[in-house]
Amino acid sequence: MNQTKLDQAIEGIMRMRSIPHKRPKKPTRKDLERRFKLKIDDKGKPVMQEVELDENV
């Protein structure tokens, strides 16, 4: 890579503004009680599925 191009790239990175930090929202009790399971689809790729919980149990 050419040194001038590298210098320009570094200069561009240095001029970028920082991203303000935002705290994530606290999860609700309902969010914390969600359950998931990992399955493999027909193509062999992993897929996450939410498990429905019985409230009577």
CHARMM-style PDB file with segment names, atoms N, HN, CA, C and O in Angstrom:
ATOM      1  N   MET     1       0.849  -1.170   0.000  1.00  0.00      PROA
ATOM      2  CA  MET     1       0.000   0.000   0.000  1.00  0.00      PROA
ATOM      3  C   MET     1       0.899   1.240   0.000  1.00  0.00      PROA
ATOM      4  O   MET     1       1.966   1.257   0.614  1.00  0.00      PROA
ATOM      5  N   ASN     2       0.462   2.215  -0.667  1.00  0.00      PROA
ATOM      6  HN  ASN     2      -0.404   2.201  -1.167  1.00  0.00      PROA
ATOM      7  CA  ASN     2       1.192   3.465  -0.782  1.00  0.00      PROA
ATOM      8  C   ASN     2       1.136   4.223   0.555  1.00  0.00      PROA
ATOM      9  O   ASN     2       0.093   4.257   1.207  1.00  0.00      PROA
ATOM     10  N   GLN     3       2.251   4.822   0.953  1.00  0.00      PROA
ATOM     11  HN  GLN     3       3.099   4.795   0.423  1.00  0.00      PROA
ATOM     12  CA  GLN     3       2.318   5.524   2.238  1.00  0.00      PROA
ATOM     13  C   GLN     3       1.360   6.703   2.302  1.00  0.00      PROA
ATOM     14  O   GLN     3       0.783   6.966   3.357  1.00  0.00      PROA
ATOM     15  N   THR     4       1.177   7.423   1.192  1.00  0.00      PROA
ATOM     16  HN  THR     4       1.646   7.209   0.335  1.00  0.00      PROA
ATOM     17  CA  THR     4       0.254   8.567   1.215  1.00  0.00      PROA
ATOM     18  C   THR     4      -1.175   8.107   1.398  1.00  0.00      PROA
ATOM     19  O   THR     4      -1.945   8.755   2.106  1.00  0.00      PROA
ATOM     20  N   LYS     5      -1.549   6.989   0.767  1.00  0.00      PROA
ATOM     21  HN  LYS     5      -0.924   6.462   0.192  1.00  0.00      PROA
ATOM     22  CA  LYS     5      -2.904   6.461   0.950  1.00  0.00      PROA
ATOM     23  C   LYS     5      -3.107   6.012   2.396  1.00  0.00      PROA
ATOM     24  O   LYS     5      -4.172   6.219   2.977  1.00  0.00      PROA
ATOM     25  N   LEU     6      -2.085   5.403   2.960  1.00  0.00      PROA
ATOM     26  HN  LEU     6      -1.220   5.234   2.487  1.00  0.00      PROA
ATOM     27  CA  LEU     6      -2.160   4.967   4.351  1.00  0.00      PROA
ATOM     28  C   LEU     6      -2.309   6.170   5.278  1.00  0.00      PROA
ATOM     29  O   LEU     6      -3.104   6.143   6.218  1.00  0.00      PROA
ATOM     30  N   ASP     7      -1.538   7.227   5.007  1.00  0.00      PROA
ATOM     31  HN  ASP     7      -0.892   7.249   4.243  1.00  0.00      PROA
ATOM     32  CA  ASP     7      -1.636   8.452   5.810  1.00  0.00      PROA
ATOM     33  C   ASP     7      -3.031   9.061   5.709  1.00  0.00      PROA
ATOM     34  O   ASP     7      -3.585   9.511   6.712  1.00  0.00      PROA
ATOM     35  N   GLN     8      -3.596   9.079   4.514  1.00  0.00      PROA
ATOM     36  HN  GLN     8      -3.146   8.714   3.699  1.00  0.00      PROA
ATOM     37  CA  GLN     8      -4.945   9.634   4.327  1.00  0.00      PROA
ATOM     38  C   GLN     8      -5.984   8.795   5.059  1.00  0.00      PROA
ATOM     39  O   GLN     8      -6.921   9.337   5.644  1.00  0.00      PROA
ATOM     40  N   ALA     9      -5.823   7.486   5.029  1.00  0.00      PROA
ATOM     41  HN  ALA     9      -5.061   7.045   4.554  1.00  0.00      PROA
ATOM     42  CA  ALA     9      -6.766   6.609   5.724  1.00  0.00      PROA
ATOM     43  C   ALA     9      -6.699   6.840   7.229  1.00  0.00      PROA
ATOM     44  O   ALA     9      -7.732   6.924   7.894  1.00  0.00      PROA
ATOM     45  N   ILE    10      -5.495   6.941   7.762  1.00  0.00      PROA
ATOM     46  HN  ILE    10      -4.656   6.872   7.221  1.00  0.00      PROA
ATOM     47  CA  ILE    10      -5.326   7.175   9.200  1.00  0.00      PROA
ATOM     48  C   ILE    10      -5.897   8.536   9.580  1.00  0.00      PROA
ATOM     49  O   ILE    10      -6.548   8.665  10.617  1.00  0.00      PROA
ATOM     50  N   GLU    11      -5.664   9.539   8.762  1.00  0.00      PROA
ATOM     51  HN  GLU    11      -5.136   9.434   7.919  1.00  0.00      PROA
ATOM     52  CA  GLU    11      -6.208  10.872   9.015  1.00  0.00      PROA
ATOM     53  C   GLU    11      -7.732  10.843   9.051  1.00  0.00      PROA
ATOM     54  O   GLU    11      -8.355  11.464   9.913  1.00  0.00      PROA
ATOM     55  N   GLY    12      -8.325  10.115   8.105  1.00  0.00      PROA
ATOM     56  HN  GLY    12      -7.820   9.611   7.405  1.00  0.00      PROA
ATOM     57  CA  GLY    12      -9.785   9.994   8.061  1.00  0.00      PROA
ATOM     58  C   GLY    12     -10.329   9.320   9.295  1.00  0.00      PROA
ATOM     59  O   GLY    12     -11.367   9.723   9.821  1.00  0.00      PROA
ATOM     60  N   ILE    13      -9.636   8.293   9.766  1.00  0.00      PROA
ATOM     61  HN  ILE    13      -8.793   7.966   9.339  1.00  0.00      PROA
ATOM     62  CA  ILE    13     -10.077   7.585  10.972  1.00  0.00      PROA
ATOM     63  C   ILE    13      -9.980   8.504  12.184  1.00  0.00      PROA
ATOM     64  O   ILE    13     -10.858   8.497  13.046  1.00  0.00      PROA
ATOM     65  N   MET    14      -8.913   9.294  12.248  1.00  0.00      PROA
ATOM     66  HN  MET    14      -8.199   9.300  11.547  1.00  0.00      PROA
ATOM     67  CA  MET    14      -8.721  10.189  13.387  1.00  0.00      PROA
ATOM     68  C   MET    14      -9.774  11.298  13.423  1.00  0.00      PROA
ATOM     69  O   MET    14     -10.106  11.789  14.502  1.00  0.00      PROA
ATOM     70  N   ARG    15     -10.299  11.696  12.282  1.00  0.00      PROA
ATOM     71  HN  ARG    15     -10.029  11.297  11.405  1.00  0.00      PROA
ATOM     72  CA  ARG    15     -11.304  12.765  12.226  1.00  0.00      PROA
ATOM     73  C   ARG    15     -12.711  12.282  12.554  1.00  0.00      PROA
ATOM     74  O   ARG    15     -13.603  13.095  12.798  1.00  0.00      PROA
ATOM     75  N   MET    16     -12.919  10.971  12.561  1.00  0.00      PROA
ATOM     76  HN  MET    16     -12.194  10.311  12.363  1.00  0.00      PROA
ATOM     77  CA  MET    16     -14.252  10.438  12.850  1.00  0.00      PROA
ATOM     78  C   MET    16     -14.634  10.758  14.287  1.00  0.00      PROA
ATOM     79  O   MET    16     -13.794  10.745  15.187  1.00  0.00      PROA
ATOM     80  N   ARG    17     -15.902  11.043  14.485  1.00  0.00      PROA
ATOM     81  HN  ARG    17     -16.585  11.053  13.754  1.00  0.00      PROA
ATOM     82  CA  ARG    17     -16.394  11.336  15.832  1.00  0.00      PROA
ATOM     83  C   ARG    17     -16.665  10.040  16.577  1.00  0.00      PROA
ATOM     84  O   ARG    17     -16.943   9.000  15.980  1.00  0.00      PROA
ATOM     85  N   SER    18     -16.577  10.129  17.881  1.00  0.00      PROA
ATOM     86  HN  SER    18     -16.351  10.974  18.366  1.00  0.00      PROA
ATOM     87  CA  SER    18     -16.871   8.952  18.693  1.00  0.00      PROA
ATOM     88  C   SER    18     -18.382   8.770  18.791  1.00  0.00      PROA
ATOM     89  O   SER    18     -19.145   9.722  18.628  1.00  0.00      PROA
ATOM     90  N   ILE    19     -18.797   7.555  19.055  1.00  0.00      PROA
ATOM     91  HN  ILE    19     -18.177   6.782  19.188  1.00  0.00      PROA
ATOM     92  CA  ILE    19     -20.217   7.240  19.188  1.00  0.00      PROA
ATOM     93  C   ILE    19     -20.588   7.384  20.659  1.00  0.00      PROA
ATOM     94  O   ILE    19     -19.922   6.806  21.518  1.00  0.00      PROA
ATOM     95  N   PRO    20     -21.641   8.145  20.968  1.00  0.00      PROA
ATOM     96  CA  PRO    20     -22.020   8.310  22.371  1.00  0.00      PROA
ATOM     97  C   PRO    20     -22.490   6.977  22.969  1.00  0.00      PROA
ATOM     98  O   PRO    20     -23.205   6.210  22.324  1.00  0.00      PROA
ATOM     99  N   HSD    21     -22.082   6.724  24.193  1.00  0.00      PROA
ATOM    100  HN  HSD    21     -21.502   7.347  24.717  1.00  0.00      PROA
ATOM    101  CA  HSD    21     -22.452   5.486  24.875  1.00  0.00      PROA
ATOM    102  C   HSD    21     -23.860   5.608  25.436  1.00  0.00      PROA
ATOM    103  O   HSD    21     -24.168   6.562  26.150  1.00  0.00      PROA
ATOM    104  N   LYS    22     -24.709   4.646  25.114  1.00  0.00      PROA
ATOM    105  HN  LYS    22     -24.459   3.871  24.534  1.00  0.00      PROA
ATOM    106  CA  LYS    22     -26.063   4.615  25.657  1.00  0.00      PROA
ATOM    107  C   LYS    22     -26.218   3.319  26.431  1.00  0.00      PROA
ATOM    108  O   LYS    22     -25.862   2.242  25.951  1.00  0.00      PROA
ATOM    109  N   ARG    23     -26.747   3.439  27.618  1.00  0.00      PROA
ATOM    110  HN  ARG    23     -27.036   4.313  28.008  1.00  0.00      PROA
ATOM    111  CA  ARG    23     -26.976   2.232  28.421  1.00  0.00      PROA
ATOM    112  C   ARG    23     -28.139   1.440  27.829  1.00  0.00      PROA
ATOM    113  O   ARG    23     -29.158   2.015  27.446  1.00  0.00      PROA
ATOM    114  N   PRO    24     -27.984   0.124  27.756  1.00  0.00      PROA
ATOM    115  CA  PRO    24     -29.118  -0.682  27.285  1.00  0.00      PROA
ATOM    116  C   PRO    24     -30.235  -0.677  28.330  1.00  0.00      PROA
ATOM    117  O   PRO    24     -29.984  -0.539  29.527  1.00  0.00      PROA
ATOM    118  N   LYS    25     -31.460  -0.830  27.858  1.00  0.00      PROA
ATOM    119  HN  LYS    25     -31.664  -0.942  26.886  1.00  0.00      PROA
ATOM    120  CA  LYS    25     -32.600  -0.868  28.771  1.00  0.00      PROA
ATOM    121  C   LYS    25     -32.527  -2.134  29.609  1.00  0.00      PROA
ATOM    122  O   LYS    25     -32.058  -3.173  29.146  1.00  0.00      PROA
ATOM    123  N   LYS    26     -32.997  -2.033  30.847  1.00  0.00      PROA
ATOM    124  HN  LYS    26     -33.378  -1.188  31.223  1.00  0.00      PROA
ATOM    125  CA  LYS    26     -33.024  -3.212  31.697  1.00  0.00      PROA
ATOM    126  C   LYS    26     -34.071  -4.181  31.153  1.00  0.00      PROA
ATOM    127  O   LYS    26     -35.175  -3.762  30.806  1.00  0.00      PROA
ATOM    128  N   PRO    27     -33.740  -5.461  31.074  1.00  0.00      PROA
ATOM    129  CA  PRO    27     -34.727  -6.418  30.564  1.00  0.00      PROA
ATOM    130  C   PRO    27     -35.868  -6.610  31.559  1.00  0.00      PROA
ATOM    131  O   PRO    27     -35.668  -6.569  32.773  1.00  0.00      PROA
ATOM    132  N   THR    28     -37.054  -6.819  31.024  1.00  0.00      PROA
ATOM    133  HN  THR    28     -37.216  -6.852  30.038  1.00  0.00      PROA
ATOM    134  CA  THR    28     -38.211  -7.066  31.886  1.00  0.00      PROA
ATOM    135  C   THR    28     -38.193  -8.515  32.354  1.00  0.00      PROA
ATOM    136  O   THR    28     -37.444  -9.339  31.830  1.00  0.00      PROA
ATOM    137  N   ARG    29     -39.007  -8.806  33.323  1.00  0.00      PROA
ATOM    138  HN  ARG    29     -39.616  -8.137  33.748  1.00  0.00      PROA
ATOM    139  CA  ARG    29     -39.076 -10.189  33.841  1.00  0.00      PROA
ATOM    140  C   ARG    29     -39.500 -11.151  32.729  1.00  0.00      PROA
ATOM    141  O   ARG    29     -39.014 -12.279  32.645  1.00  0.00      PROA
ATOM    142  N   LYS    30     -40.418 -10.680  31.876  1.00  0.00      PROA
ATOM    143  HN  LYS    30     -40.812  -9.764  31.944  1.00  0.00      PROA
ATOM    144  CA  LYS    30     -40.893 -11.516  30.769  1.00  0.00      PROA
ATOM    145  C   LYS    30     -39.733 -11.832  29.818  1.00  0.00      PROA
ATOM    146  O   LYS    30     -39.622 -12.955  29.324  1.00  0.00      PROA
ATOM    147  N   ASP    31     -38.871 -10.842  29.563  1.00  0.00      PROA
ATOM    148  HN  ASP    31     -38.961  -9.931  29.964  1.00  0.00      PROA
ATOM    149  CA  ASP    31     -37.711 -11.069  28.701  1.00  0.00      PROA
ATOM    150  C   ASP    31     -36.754 -12.085  29.317  1.00  0.00      PROA
ATOM    151  O   ASP    31     -36.201 -12.932  28.616  1.00  0.00      PROA
ATOM    152  N   LEU    32     -36.566 -11.996  30.623  1.00  0.00      PROA
ATOM    153  HN  LEU    32     -37.015 -11.309  31.193  1.00  0.00      PROA
ATOM    154  CA  LEU    32     -35.633 -12.898  31.292  1.00  0.00      PROA
ATOM    155  C   LEU    32     -36.143 -14.341  31.326  1.00  0.00      PROA
ATOM    156  O   LEU    32     -35.351 -15.279  31.416  1.00  0.00      PROA
ATOM    157  N   GLU    33     -37.461 -14.516  31.254  1.00  0.00      PROA
ATOM    158  HN  GLU    33     -38.104 -13.753  31.181  1.00  0.00      PROA
ATOM    159  CA  GLU    33     -38.032 -15.858  31.328  1.00  0.00      PROA
ATOM    160  C   GLU    33     -38.135 -16.541  29.963  1.00  0.00      PROA
ATOM    161  O   GLU    33     -38.543 -17.700  29.882  1.00  0.00      PROA
ATOM    162  N   ARG    34     -37.774 -15.841  28.906  1.00  0.00      PROA
ATOM    163  HN  ARG    34     -37.443 -14.900  28.972  1.00  0.00      PROA
ATOM    164  CA  ARG    34     -37.834 -16.444  27.571  1.00  0.00      PROA
ATOM    165  C   ARG    34     -36.772 -17.522  27.443  1.00  0.00      PROA
ATOM    166  O   ARG    34     -35.661 -17.363  27.948  1.00  0.00      PROA
ATOM    167  N   ARG    35     -37.104 -18.620  26.771  1.00  0.00      PROA
ATOM    168  HN  ARG    35     -38.006 -18.749  26.360  1.00  0.00      PROA
ATOM    169  CA  ARG    35     -36.176 -19.726  26.576  1.00  0.00      PROA
ATOM    170  C   ARG    35     -36.071 -20.026  25.089  1.00  0.00      PROA
ATOM    171  O   ARG    35     -37.045 -19.899  24.346  1.00  0.00      PROA
ATOM    172  N   PHE    36     -34.891 -20.421  24.671  1.00  0.00      PROA
ATOM    173  HN  PHE    36     -34.100 -20.525  25.274  1.00  0.00      PROA
ATOM    174  CA  PHE    36     -34.640 -20.730  23.273  1.00  0.00      PROA
ATOM    175  C   PHE    36     -33.957 -22.077  23.157  1.00  0.00      PROA
ATOM    176  O   PHE    36     -33.320 -22.548  24.099  1.00  0.00      PROA
ATOM    177  N   LYS    37     -34.095 -22.694  21.993  1.00  0.00      PROA
ATOM    178  HN  LYS    37     -34.613 -22.312  21.228  1.00  0.00      PROA
ATOM    179  CA  LYS    37     -33.346 -23.912  21.722  1.00  0.00      PROA
ATOM    180  C   LYS    37     -32.732 -23.809  20.335  1.00  0.00      PROA
ATOM    181  O   LYS    37     -33.259 -23.138  19.448  1.00  0.00      PROA
ATOM    182  N   LEU    38     -31.620 -24.482  20.175  1.00  0.00      PROA
ATOM    183  HN  LEU    38     -31.191 -25.026  20.896  1.00  0.00      PROA
ATOM    184  CA  LEU    38     -30.881 -24.441  18.927  1.00  0.00      PROA
ATOM    185  C   LEU    38     -31.213 -25.693  18.131  1.00  0.00      PROA
ATOM    186  O   LEU    38     -31.067 -26.809  18.628  1.00  0.00      PROA
ATOM    187  N   LYS    39     -31.660 -25.505  16.893  1.00  0.00      PROA
ATOM    188  HN  LYS    39     -31.779 -24.598  16.489  1.00  0.00      PROA
ATOM    189  CA  LYS    39     -31.980 -26.623  16.005  1.00  0.00      PROA
ATOM    190  C   LYS    39     -31.183 -26.473  14.722  1.00  0.00      PROA
ATOM    191  O   LYS    39     -30.672 -25.395  14.419  1.00  0.00      PROA
ATOM    192  N   ILE    40     -31.081 -27.536  13.987  1.00  0.00      PROA
ATOM    193  HN  ILE    40     -31.496 -28.412  14.233  1.00  0.00      PROA
ATOM    194  CA  ILE    40     -30.418 -27.528  12.686  1.00  0.00      PROA
ATOM    195  C   ILE    40     -31.493 -27.637  11.613  1.00  0.00      PROA
ATOM    196  O   ILE    40     -32.325 -28.544  11.658  1.00  0.00      PROA
ATOM    197  N   ASP    41     -31.481 -26.709  10.635  1.00  0.00      PROA
ATOM    198  HN  ASP    41     -30.805 -25.973  10.599  1.00  0.00      PROA
ATOM    199  CA  ASP    41     -32.492 -26.737   9.580  1.00  0.00      PROA
ATOM    200  C   ASP    41     -32.106 -27.753   8.497  1.00  0.00      PROA
ATOM    201  O   ASP    41     -31.116 -28.471   8.630  1.00  0.00      PROA
ATOM    202  N   ASP    42     -32.906 -27.798   7.424  1.00  0.00      PROA
ATOM    203  HN  ASP    42     -33.710 -27.214   7.316  1.00  0.00      PROA
ATOM    204  CA  ASP    42     -32.697 -28.770   6.358  1.00  0.00      PROA
ATOM    205  C   ASP    42     -31.357 -28.604   5.647  1.00  0.00      PROA
ATOM    206  O   ASP    42     -30.803 -29.569   5.120  1.00  0.00      PROA
ATOM    207  N   LYS    43     -30.848 -27.394   5.636  1.00  0.00      PROA
ATOM    208  HN  LYS    43     -31.298 -26.611   6.065  1.00  0.00      PROA
ATOM    209  CA  LYS    43     -29.583 -27.119   4.945  1.00  0.00      PROA
ATOM    210  C   LYS    43     -28.372 -27.300   5.856  1.00  0.00      PROA
ATOM    211  O   LYS    43     -27.238 -27.092   5.425  1.00  0.00      PROA
ATOM    212  N   GLY    44     -28.600 -27.683   7.103  1.00  0.00      PROA
ATOM    213  HN  GLY    44     -29.521 -27.852   7.453  1.00  0.00      PROA
ATOM    214  CA  GLY    44     -27.509 -27.910   8.042  1.00  0.00      PROA
ATOM    215  C   GLY    44     -27.057 -26.669   8.779  1.00  0.00      PROA
ATOM    216  O   GLY    44     -26.004 -26.677   9.416  1.00  0.00      PROA
ATOM    217  N   LYS    45     -27.843 -25.591   8.703  1.00  0.00      PROA
ATOM    218  HN  LYS    45     -28.699 -25.584   8.185  1.00  0.00      PROA
ATOM    219  CA  LYS    45     -27.480 -24.356   9.387  1.00  0.00      PROA
ATOM    220  C   LYS    45     -28.207 -24.275  10.732  1.00  0.00      PROA
ATOM    221  O   LYS    45     -29.348 -24.722  10.842  1.00  0.00      PROA
ATOM    222  N   PRO    46     -27.557 -23.707  11.759  1.00  0.00      PROA
ATOM    223  CA  PRO    46     -28.213 -23.583  13.061  1.00  0.00      PROA
ATOM    224  C   PRO    46     -29.295 -22.506  13.060  1.00  0.00      PROA
ATOM    225  O   PRO    46     -29.140 -21.446  12.454  1.00  0.00      PROA
ATOM    226  N   VAL    47     -30.394 -22.803  13.753  1.00  0.00      PROA
ATOM    227  HN  VAL    47     -30.520 -23.665  14.245  1.00  0.00      PROA
ATOM    228  CA  VAL    47     -31.528 -21.887  13.832  1.00  0.00      PROA
ATOM    229  C   VAL    47     -31.980 -21.820  15.292  1.00  0.00      PROA
ATOM    230  O   VAL    47     -32.130 -22.848  15.951  1.00  0.00      PROA
ATOM    231  N   MET    48     -32.192 -20.603  15.787  1.00  0.00      PROA
ATOM    232  HN  MET    48     -32.070 -19.767  15.252  1.00  0.00      PROA
ATOM    233  CA  MET    48     -32.695 -20.428  17.149  1.00  0.00      PROA
ATOM    234  C   MET    48     -34.215 -20.370  17.104  1.00  0.00      PROA
ATOM    235  O   MET    48     -34.795 -19.667  16.277  1.00  0.00      PROA
ATOM    236  N   GLN    49     -34.861 -21.123  18.010  1.00  0.00      PROA
ATOM    237  HN  GLN    49     -34.390 -21.695  18.682  1.00  0.00      PROA
ATOM    238  CA  GLN    49     -36.318 -21.105  18.106  1.00  0.00      PROA
ATOM    239  C   GLN    49     -36.710 -20.877  19.557  1.00  0.00      PROA
ATOM    240  O   GLN    49     -36.124 -21.456  20.472  1.00  0.00      PROA
ATOM    241  N   GLU    50     -37.717 -20.019  19.754  1.00  0.00      PROA
ATOM    242  HN  GLU    50     -38.193 -19.550  19.010  1.00  0.00      PROA
ATOM    243  CA  GLU    50     -38.190 -19.765  21.106  1.00  0.00      PROA
ATOM    244  C   GLU    50     -39.082 -20.913  21.561  1.00  0.00      PROA
ATOM    245  O   GLU    50     -39.932 -21.391  20.810  1.00  0.00      PROA
ATOM    246  N   VAL    51     -38.878 -21.344  22.788  1.00  0.00      PROA
ATOM    247  HN  VAL    51     -38.187 -20.955  23.398  1.00  0.00      PROA
ATOM    248  CA  VAL    51     -39.650 -22.447  23.350  1.00  0.00      PROA
ATOM    249  C   VAL    51     -40.833 -21.845  24.107  1.00  0.00      PROA
ATOM    250  O   VAL    51     -40.654 -20.983  24.967  1.00  0.00      PROA
ATOM    251  N   GLU    52     -42.030 -22.301  23.786  1.00  0.00      PROA
ATOM    252  HN  GLU    52     -42.176 -23.001  23.088  1.00  0.00      PROA
ATOM    253  CA  GLU    52     -43.230 -21.833  24.486  1.00  0.00      PROA
ATOM    254  C   GLU    52     -43.327 -22.579  25.810  1.00  0.00      PROA
ATOM    255  O   GLU    52     -43.296 -23.809  25.835  1.00  0.00      PROA
ATOM    256  N   LEU    53     -43.443 -21.842  26.906  1.00  0.00      PROA
ATOM    257  HN  LEU    53     -43.468 -20.843  26.886  1.00  0.00      PROA
ATOM    258  CA  LEU    53     -43.546 -22.448  28.216  1.00  0.00      PROA
ATOM    259  C   LEU    53     -45.008 -22.564  28.618  1.00  0.00      PROA
ATOM    260  O   LEU    53     -45.800 -21.647  28.398  1.00  0.00      PROA
ATOM    261  N   ASP    54     -45.358 -23.707  29.213  1.00  0.00      PROA
ATOM    262  HN  ASP    54     -44.715 -24.451  29.391  1.00  0.00      PROA
ATOM    263  CA  ASP    54     -46.718 -23.889  29.734  1.00  0.00      PROA
ATOM    264  C   ASP    54     -46.807 -23.179  31.080  1.00  0.00      PROA
ATOM    265  O   ASP    54     -45.982 -23.405  31.964  1.00  0.00      PROA
ATOM    266  N   GLU    55     -47.813 -22.320  31.230  1.00  0.00      PROA
ATOM    267  HN  GLU    55     -48.483 -22.136  30.511  1.00  0.00      PROA
ATOM    268  CA  GLU    55     -47.978 -21.593  32.477  1.00  0.00      PROA
ATOM    269  C   GLU    55     -48.624 -22.459  33.547  1.00  0.00      PROA
ATOM    270  O   GLU    55     -48.577 -22.115  34.728  1.00  0.00      PROA
ATOM    271  N   ASN    56     -49.233 -23.588  33.150  1.00  0.00      PROA
ATOM    272  HN  ASN    56     -49.271 -23.867  32.191  1.00  0.00      PROA
ATOM    273  CA  ASN    56     -49.913 -24.468  34.096  1.00  0.00      PROA
ATOM    274  C   ASN    56     -48.933 -25.351  34.852  1.00  0.00      PROA
ATOM    275  O   ASN    56     -49.289 -25.921  35.884  1.00  0.00      PROA
ATOM    276  N   VAL    57     -47.703 -25.477  34.356  1.00  0.00      PROA
ATOM    277  HN  VAL    57     -47.414 -25.015  33.518  1.00  0.00      PROA
ATOM    278  CA  VAL    57     -46.741 -26.403  34.979  1.00  0.00      PROA
ATOM    279  C   VAL    57     -46.079 -25.785  36.153  1.00  0.00      PROA
ATOM    280  OT1 VAL    57     -45.243 -26.420  36.796  1.00  0.00      PROA
TER     281      VAL     57
END
